Amino acid sequence: MFDLSNYGLPLIFLVSLVVILAASEIGRWLGLRDSGRGGESVFTLEGAVLGLLALMIGFTFSMSLARFESRREAILIEANSIGTAALRARLLPAPHNTESLKLLNDYVQVRLDITRHVPSPAELSAAITRSNAIQEELWQQAKAVATTDNGMVPTGLFIQSLNEMIDDQSKRLTAVRNRVPNVVLLTLYCVAAVASAFAGYSSGLAKRPSRVPVYVMVVLVCAVILMIQDLDRPLSGFITYSQQPMIDTAASINSYAD
């Protein structure tokens, strides 16, 4: 299926604007051709289609905003779990404490590095692989300490925090991958084109000389749908969520190592 996520937002906006404006012009041409033949029911249908478009925009915007908020919450939760693991790593005996802190610092940097630019699928996959490798190294550190003294309270707390940290990575990745279905966005564009055609048709039937109201409606609809897609793109686009919780966690871990 045609996937909108493979294309940039400016390109999507321009193409959708052209297509929906063309739909309105076709509708206007048909309306001018049919003017004088009645067509009072068309105005009722126009209102119904515009109402359907408004309903779909509201529904889709709610979906994308909920996903945006869940991603922002997920990064805060993961940053907190990494910070907790770092605090408990300081309680481990040497040299496991310093080694664990170094690994946790690398773990945070992987996340920060991937947010400095729009990553390719290969870069994102490499970052996940590196994170999993660091998790395994941290687990080996915990096993080494537990082998020495499995009754140590700090070791048990550190293992617990590692489990939570690994779980929180899975939750964050799930939130990042949870997108508004592509078919919903395509349907939204189709409904917008039909609504624009009805608006143009009604304008032609009424022989309104100005096209400005229809054009303004089309631009606004395209802009709102674009914003919905922007909210739904966690690693690209114009609307991004703050990485400050992870930045603060990295600064804290660096201060522990000093």
Backbone torsions as a table, in degrees:
resi	resn	phi	psi	omega
1	MET	NA	148.7	176.5
2	PHE	-60.0	118.5	-174.5
3	ASP	-107.4	115.6	-178.3
4	LEU	-66.6	-26.3	-177.7
5	SER	-67.2	-13.2	178.9
6	ASN	-83.1	-2.0	-175.5
7	TYR	-122.9	151.4	180.0
8	GLY	-71.4	154.1	-178.0
9	LEU	-64.4	-42.1	178.3
10	PRO	-59.9	-40.6	179.2
11	LEU	-65.0	-43.1	178.8
12	ILE	-60.8	-42.2	-179.0
13	PHE	-63.3	-46.1	-178.4
14	LEU	-64.8	-45.0	-178.9
15	VAL	-65.2	-44.5	-179.8
16	SER	-64.8	-37.0	179.0
17	LEU	-63.6	-44.6	-179.7
18	VAL	-64.4	-46.2	-176.8
19	VAL	-64.5	-45.0	-176.8
20	ILE	-72.6	-35.4	174.3
21	LEU	-64.7	-40.2	177.5
22	ALA	-62.4	-38.3	177.2
23	ALA	-62.1	-40.1	179.5
24	SER	-67.4	-37.1	179.3
25	GLU	-69.3	-38.9	176.4
26	ILE	-63.5	-44.1	177.8
27	GLY	-61.7	-39.5	178.8
28	ARG	-65.2	-41.4	179.8
29	TRP	-62.4	-42.3	177.6
30	LEU	-66.4	-36.5	178.8
31	GLY	-66.7	-41.6	176.8
32	LEU	-63.1	-36.6	179.9
33	ARG	-68.1	-34.4	-176.4
34	ASP	-96.8	4.2	-177.9
35	SER	-62.7	141.8	-178.3
36	GLY	90.1	-1.0	-179.6
37	ARG	-107.1	24.2	-176.5
38	GLY	87.0	-133.3	176.8
39	GLY	94.0	24.0	179.9
40	GLU	-62.1	-31.7	-178.9
41	SER	-66.9	-20.3	180.0
42	VAL	-62.3	-37.5	-179.3
43	PHE	-65.8	-35.6	175.6
44	THR	-66.6	-43.2	178.3
45	LEU	-64.8	-37.9	177.7
46	GLU	-59.3	-46.5	178.7
47	GLY	-61.9	-38.6	-179.7
48	ALA	-66.1	-43.8	-179.2
49	VAL	-68.2	-40.2	177.3
50	LEU	-64.4	-36.5	175.7
51	GLY	-65.1	-40.7	176.6
52	LEU	-62.9	-41.1	178.6
53	LEU	-61.8	-45.1	179.2
54	ALA	-61.4	-40.2	179.1
55	LEU	-64.0	-44.3	-179.3
56	MET	-67.5	-38.9	177.7
57	ILE	-62.7	-45.2	178.8
58	GLY	-62.3	-42.5	179.9
59	PHE	-64.5	-45.9	-177.8
60	THR	-69.5	-38.6	177.4
61	PHE	-61.9	-40.6	177.8
62	SER	-62.5	-40.3	178.2
63	MET	-62.1	-48.7	-176.3
64	SER	-68.4	-37.2	179.6
65	LEU	-67.4	-39.8	177.7
66	ALA	-62.6	-40.6	178.3
67	ARG	-67.6	-38.3	177.4
68	PHE	-61.1	-45.1	180.0
69	GLU	-65.9	-37.2	-179.9
70	SER	-67.2	-35.5	176.8
71	ARG	-67.5	-40.9	180.0
72	ARG	-65.9	-37.9	177.6
73	GLU	-69.5	-36.5	-177.8
74	ALA	-64.5	-37.5	-179.3
75	ILE	-70.3	-34.0	176.7
76	LEU	-66.5	-43.2	-179.9
77	ILE	-64.0	-43.4	-179.7
78	GLU	-66.6	-40.0	177.7
79	ALA	-61.3	-40.7	178.5
80	ASN	-65.0	-39.9	-179.3
81	SER	-68.5	-36.4	176.9
82	ILE	-66.9	-41.3	178.0
83	GLY	-62.2	-39.5	177.1
84	THR	-64.5	-41.6	177.9
85	ALA	-62.8	-38.0	179.5
86	ALA	-66.6	-41.5	178.5
87	LEU	-61.8	-42.9	-179.1
88	ARG	-74.1	-26.3	176.8
89	ALA	-65.0	-29.2	179.6
90	ARG	-66.2	-20.7	-179.7
91	LEU	-83.4	-10.4	-178.2
92	LEU	-73.8	154.3	177.7
93	PRO	-71.2	153.7	176.4
94	ALA	-68.1	148.5	-1.0
95	PRO	-90.6	9.7	-174.9
96	HIS	-67.6	-30.0	179.5
97	ASN	-65.5	-47.3	-179.6
98	THR	-68.7	-37.7	178.7
99	GLU	-65.8	-41.1	-179.8
100	SER	-67.1	-40.3	178.1
101	LEU	-63.9	-38.5	177.8
102	LYS	-64.0	-42.2	178.8
103	LEU	-65.7	-39.8	178.7
104	LEU	-67.1	-35.5	176.0
105	ASN	-63.8	-43.0	176.6
106	ASP	-63.0	-36.7	-179.3
107	TYR	-61.9	-42.6	178.5
108	VAL	-69.7	-40.1	-178.4
109	GLN	-63.6	-32.5	175.9
110	VAL	-59.0	-41.6	179.8
111	ARG	-69.6	-39.4	-179.7
112	LEU	-70.8	-37.7	-179.2
113	ASP	-63.1	-37.3	-175.5
114	ILE	-73.8	-15.2	-179.2
115	THR	-96.4	-4.7	-177.9
116	ARG	-77.5	-14.9	176.0
117	HIS	-153.8	169.1	178.3
118	VAL	-75.9	112.6	-175.4
119	PRO	-77.9	148.2	172.1
120	SER	-79.3	163.6	177.1
121	PRO	-55.6	-36.3	179.4
122	ALA	-67.4	-40.9	178.8
123	GLU	-66.5	-39.6	178.2
124	LEU	-64.9	-41.7	178.0
125	SER	-64.7	-39.8	178.5
126	ALA	-65.0	-38.0	178.8
127	ALA	-65.6	-40.4	178.3
128	ILE	-65.4	-41.3	178.4
129	THR	-62.5	-42.8	178.6
130	ARG	-64.2	-41.2	178.2
131	SER	-61.7	-42.6	179.0
132	ASN	-64.3	-36.7	178.5
133	ALA	-66.3	-40.1	178.3
134	ILE	-66.6	-38.9	176.3
135	GLN	-58.3	-42.3	179.7
136	GLU	-65.3	-40.1	178.4
137	GLU	-65.0	-40.2	177.4
138	LEU	-64.7	-38.0	179.0
139	TRP	-65.6	-36.6	177.0
140	GLN	-66.0	-36.7	176.1
141	GLN	-62.9	-43.0	179.0
142	ALA	-64.3	-39.9	178.9
143	LYS	-64.2	-38.7	-179.5
144	ALA	-64.5	-41.3	178.5
145	VAL	-68.8	-41.5	-179.4
146	ALA	-63.8	-32.9	178.0
147	THR	-66.0	-35.8	179.7
148	THR	-69.9	-46.6	179.8
149	ASP	-153.3	94.8	-176.6
150	ASN	-76.6	-0.5	178.0
151	GLY	-97.2	0.8	-177.9
152	MET	-69.8	128.1	177.4
153	VAL	-63.3	-43.9	179.1
154	PRO	-57.4	-36.6	180.0
155	THR	-65.1	-44.8	179.2
156	GLY	-62.9	-40.5	177.9
157	LEU	-65.4	-38.4	-179.9
158	PHE	-66.4	-41.4	178.5
159	ILE	-63.2	-41.9	178.3
160	GLN	-60.9	-43.8	180.0
161	SER	-67.0	-33.5	176.5
162	LEU	-64.6	-43.0	178.1
163	ASN	-59.0	-44.4	-179.9
164	GLU	-65.8	-39.0	179.9
165	MET	-63.4	-42.5	179.3
166	ILE	-66.4	-41.6	178.2
167	ASP	-63.2	-40.0	-178.0
168	ASP	-68.7	-29.9	174.3
169	GLN	-64.5	-42.1	179.0
170	SER	-62.9	-40.1	179.1
171	LYS	-64.8	-41.2	-179.3
172	ARG	-66.8	-42.8	179.3
173	LEU	-64.1	-37.8	177.0
174	THR	-63.7	-40.7	178.5
175	ALA	-65.1	-38.9	179.1
176	VAL	-65.5	-38.6	-176.8
177	ARG	-82.9	-11.3	-178.5
178	ASN	-81.2	100.1	-174.9
179	ARG	-115.0	159.6	170.7
180	VAL	-63.0	128.5	-178.1
181	PRO	-54.8	137.9	-177.7
182	ASN	-59.2	-35.3	-179.0
183	VAL	-64.7	-30.9	178.5
184	VAL	-67.1	-43.2	179.5
185	LEU	-66.1	-41.0	178.6
186	LEU	-64.7	-40.5	177.0
187	THR	-63.4	-38.6	178.8
188	LEU	-61.7	-42.4	177.9
189	TYR	-65.9	-39.2	179.2
190	CYS	-64.0	-43.7	178.5
191	VAL	-64.4	-37.9	178.2
192	ALA	-63.6	-40.6	178.7
193	ALA	-65.3	-42.0	179.1
194	VAL	-65.6	-42.4	178.7
195	ALA	-63.0	-39.6	178.0
196	SER	-65.0	-39.2	178.3
197	ALA	-64.7	-41.5	177.2
198	PHE	-63.4	-40.9	179.4
199	ALA	-64.0	-41.9	177.0
200	GLY	-65.8	-38.9	179.4
201	TYR	-63.4	-44.7	178.4
202	SER	-63.5	-38.4	177.9
203	SER	-63.9	-38.6	178.4
204	GLY	-68.9	-40.7	178.1
205	LEU	-60.7	-41.0	-178.7
206	ALA	-81.1	-5.3	-178.6
207	LYS	54.7	44.1	177.4
208	ARG	-75.3	129.5	-175.8
209	PRO	-72.5	-27.7	-174.5
210	SER	-95.5	134.8	175.3
211	ARG	-97.2	-3.8	-172.1
212	VAL	-57.2	-47.0	-179.4
213	PRO	-57.2	-41.8	179.2
214	VAL	-67.0	-41.9	179.9
215	TYR	-63.0	-41.7	179.1
216	VAL	-63.3	-42.2	178.7
217	MET	-60.9	-43.5	-178.7
218	VAL	-63.0	-45.3	-179.4
219	VAL	-62.5	-43.8	-180.0
220	LEU	-63.9	-43.3	179.6
221	VAL	-62.4	-45.2	179.5
222	CYS	-63.2	-38.5	-179.9
223	ALA	-66.6	-41.1	-179.6
224	VAL	-67.8	-41.7	178.4
225	ILE	-65.1	-36.2	176.9
226	LEU	-63.9	-40.6	178.2
227	MET	-63.2	-37.9	176.8
228	ILE	-60.1	-44.6	179.0
229	GLN	-67.7	-34.9	178.9
230	ASP	-63.6	-44.6	177.0
231	LEU	-60.3	-27.9	-174.6
232	ASP	-89.7	3.0	179.3
233	ARG	-111.4	93.9	-173.4
234	PRO	-70.5	-25.1	-175.2
235	LEU	-108.9	4.6	178.4
236	SER	-153.7	178.9	178.7
237	GLY	98.0	-174.6	-175.1
238	PHE	-95.0	-27.8	-179.7
239	ILE	-98.9	114.9	-178.8
240	THR	-126.5	156.0	176.5
241	TYR	-97.2	152.4	-173.6
242	SER	-69.9	139.8	175.0
243	GLN	-97.6	13.4	-174.8
244	GLN	-58.6	-39.2	177.2
245	PRO	-57.7	-40.6	179.1
246	MET	-71.9	-34.8	177.3
247	ILE	-64.3	-43.0	178.8
248	ASP	-64.5	-38.3	178.5
249	THR	-65.1	-41.0	177.9
250	ALA	-62.6	-41.1	179.0
251	ALA	-64.2	-39.2	178.7
252	SER	-63.5	-44.6	-179.5
253	ILE	-64.5	-39.3	177.3
254	ASN	-62.5	-36.8	179.5
255	SER	-69.1	-30.4	177.5
256	TYR	-67.1	-35.0	-176.0
257	ALA	-76.7	-19.2	-178.7
258	ASP	-72.5	NA	NA
